[in-house]
Amino acid sequence: MRSRETSAISVMLPLVLVLLLAGLLAGCGGGDQSGGGQQGGNEGGGESLEQERLSKKVAIGTVRAYKDDRRRLSLRPASEEQGDKPLGFKVRKKAQVTVDGKQGELGDIEEGQQAQVRYVVENGVNRAIIVQLFSRQQPGGDKKQPGEDNNQDQPSGGDDSSG
């Protein structure tokens, strides 16, 4: 009789362990889902800020157009990964704007500037939160010629072309 009980326990034990493990894993997954459901159910302002923080996106390119009266920004993407069509943004009234790292304002946005736009997508609309602008530089304005720095420290005498 004892051998039948022992064989039944040896068959049942792995089955019970597998069921317990499956129940624990399912319980952990269910906890994550219910936590997300609670965030979506709350209408508090703090929750929406957290959702925006999690879904921020970044676009880099050249300002194609900006309509100040509508706060609409069109950006030509710099990389093919962002697509080949211009990206449109609705710039928030309280959007943070910088020009060359210094505080700026919406009126500083000009066509042709390089820009980095941090935005969120709300109801299918790209809403710009941070617009970082970089002023246009003249072509070749700050390019240094090879050896330019070395020649400045040397005396001007002994040059073959002076004579």
N, C-alpha and C positions, 0 to 999 in steps of 0.2 A: 504494500500500500504506500509505503514511504516513497518508493521510486516514482509512482504516478504523481504525487504531490510535488516532488522535486522537478520533474519534467514539465509540469504545468507552470510552475513558477519561472523556470528558465525560459519558457516561451512567452509568458505574459510580461515579464520584467522589461525586455527591450521594447515591446509594444507600448507599455505605459510610459517609458522614458521618451520615446519618440513623440507621443501625444502631448506630454508635458512641454517638451521643447517647442513643438509647433504652437502650442497655446501661448507660451511666453513670447515667441517672435511675433505672433499675431497681435498680442497685447501691446507690444512696443510700437508697432506700426500704427495701431489704432490711436494711441496717445498722440502721435504726431499729427494725425489727421484732425482729431478733435481740437487740438491747440490752434491749428490754422483756421478752423471753423469759428472759433471764438473771436479771433482777430477780425475776420470778415464781418461778423455780426455786430461788433461794436461800432458805434458811429462817432466815437470820440476823436478829437483832432490829433491826439498823439499817435493813434494807430495809422492814420493816413500818412503822416510824416514818415513813419517807419516803412510803410509800403513804398513811398516815393524813393527813400534812401536805397532800398533794395533793388528798385527797377531803374536806377539812373543809367543813362546811356551817354556816350561821347561821340561827337562827330567833329572831324577836322577837315578844313578846306578853305576855300576863298569865298568871301561875301560876294554874292552875285547881285543881290538887290536888298534894300531895306526900306520899308514904308513906315515912317515914324508915326503917322496918324493911326495906323492899324496895328502897329508893333509886329509887323510880319517880316521875317528874315528868310532869305533864300540863300542856301549855301551850296557851292559846287564842291562835292567831296574830293579830297586829295588822293584817296586810294580807291582802287577798283573794288575792294572788299565792301565798301559802303555803297556801292552801286555807281552807275554812270549818270543817273538822273539827279537833278538838283534836289536837295532836301529842304522842305519848308518847315518853319517854326513859328509859333506864336510866342513872342517874348513876354514874359510876365512883367507886370508893372514894377514889382520889387526884385527883378532879376539883378544879380550882381554882375556889373560890367567892369572890366579892367582893360586898360590900354597899356601895353608894354609893362605889365605888372603893377601899374598905378591905378588908383580908383578912377573910374570913368562913369559915363552915363549913357543912356540909350541914344542920345543925339550924336555920340562919338562914332557910331557904327556907319561905315562908309563902304561903298562898292570897291572891290579890289583888295580889301584888307584880308590878311590871313586870320583865321579864327578857329578857336576850339570852343564848341558848344556842348555844355552838359545839359541834358534834357530828360524829361520823363514823357511817357505816352499816356495820355488821359483821354478816354473815349475816342481813340483813334487819332488824336491830335498831338503832334510833337510840341511840348511846351518847354521853352528854354528857361533854365533856372540860372545858369552861369554862362556868361559870354566873355571869353578872353580874346582880346583883339591884339594884333601885332601890327604896328604901323608899317606902311609901305616904305621900302628902302629903294634908293636909286640903284639901277643896275650897276654892279661893280663898285658901289660906293665904299664898302669897307673891305674889299678884297685886298690882301697884301701881296705884293709881287715877291717871288722867291728871292731871298737874300736882301730884301729891302731893309730890314732891321740892322743887318751887319754893315751895310754901306753907310748908315747914318753915324756910326761910331768912329769910322775911319776918317782921317784927314782928307780934305779934298785935293791936295797936291799930288803930283805924280800921275795924273790922268792923261793917257795918250791922246784923247779926243780934244783936249783944250787947245791944241796948237796949230 
